[in-house]
Amino acid sequence: MIEKTRGVVLHVTEYAEASIIAKVYTESKGLQSFLINGVRKQKARFAHNLFQPLSLIEIVAYFKKPGGLHRVSAVEASPMFKNIPYDTIKTAMAIFLGELLYRSIKEEETNPELFHFIDHAVQMMDVHHETVSSFHLSFMLSISRYLGFYPNGRYDKVTPYFDLQEGVFQETKPIHPYFLSILLSEKFDTLLTVSLEDSAAIRLSGIERKQLLEALVGYYELHHTQGIRIKSHDILSEILS
């Protein structure tokens, strides 16, 4: 059956001599795999840059049975990026967030709320003119709400430690190593109180930003990626430091 849907590209694997397999989180069918033939040839039918991390596309494909590899009939940018491909920070952020979503989203069922949040967030990241140095941290926390492991509680003098393993602010320092210091727990709480739209207003030092990114990556690995390591944040940390 031929169908049209919007989607966000999460991961691409080279296939055969000049083709690729793209993992795309779609609006109408959840996470799907698409075969795009000949896209790495010089005179390809579809531009290769349509399948960069977090690219927003409208795709027409021959959908097979669930879990199958679908062949693409037509694809176009929806919308075309203005800044992400030309901004070093935003490019690195897109690579990291694409990997994060690829490791986190496993469902083939439709989830319109999750898709629309990702769609809105990516478009906002693209057109935002200020440096989006804390955007990825706010995005990670926002997505965790949809994925079912959003942090519980709040930072205060009674509960000054955030336990990454339990996902909650607590009174005493945990006996395991997976927790935030009092200072970082307070900064972490600030991230929880600020919307994605206002994330540019969050003031963090380069060291704090790096530590919080490491902590959130660990939080995802503890709760949602089934032990699979997320790797691309190292490059982003270096660029933002």
URJOPE-V328582 format. One record per run of one state. SS is the DSSP state (alpha for helix, beta for strand, coil for the rest). FROM is the first residue (numbers start at 1). LEN is the number of residues. Records with the same first field share a line. If there is no record, write none. Layout:
# URJOPE-V328582
SS->FROM-LEN, FROM-LEN
This chain:
# URJOPE-V328582
coil->1-1, 16-3, 27-3, 37-11, 52-4, 63-6, 78-6, 87-1, 105-7, 128-7, 148-4, 153-8, 164-4, 171-8, 181-1, 194-2, 202-4, 224-9, 241-1
beta->2-14, 19-8, 30-7, 56-7, 69-9, 152-1, 161-3, 168-3, 179-2
alpha->48-4, 84-3, 88-17, 112-16, 135-13, 182-12, 196-6, 206-18, 233-8
